[in-house]
Amino acid sequence: MKVQDILSAKGQEVETIRPDAKVLIAVHRMRMQNVGALVVSRDGERVEGVLSERDIVRGLTRHGADLLDMSVVAVMSKTVPMCSPGDSLVVVMDQMTRSRNRHVPVVDGTGRLCGIVSIGDVMKHRLEDMELETSVLRDAYLSRH
């Protein structure tokens, strides 16, 4: 299964936020959109980083309530793994595991943002693949006996 399969199922809409936006605005957006991360981008097309719930928690431990008045760029993750629509889920799972990131922006060949996949998306589709494989193997076994 490929990243494009996930995007086809869930859609390619990505919640973005400008790097100069206040963290308080980002927190409200994450809550209202029910997402665990926002892609940071000035133009909605180029990925400058990701602001995740984990980044916010880390920021709170460093800055306390002052964090809410700070700009997103001050606490976002600037180095984030990215993938392309043609990448396999196994590759993306490996990226997530090695980088300890739960959200990976999807970019096309020109580097333009075209989606995002979360660990939940990857696990859901990977489990569906495994269930299908199990069913095929069970049917093959039963047809021989």
Secondary structure, DSSP 4 states (H G I P E B T S, - for coil): -BHHHHHHHH-S---EE-TTSBHHHHHHHHHHHT-SEEEE-SSSSS--EEEEHHHHHHHHHHHGGGGGGSBGGGTSBSS---B-TTSBHHHHHHHHHHHT-SEEEEE-TTS-EEEEEEHHHHHHHHHHHHHHHHHHHHHHHHHH-
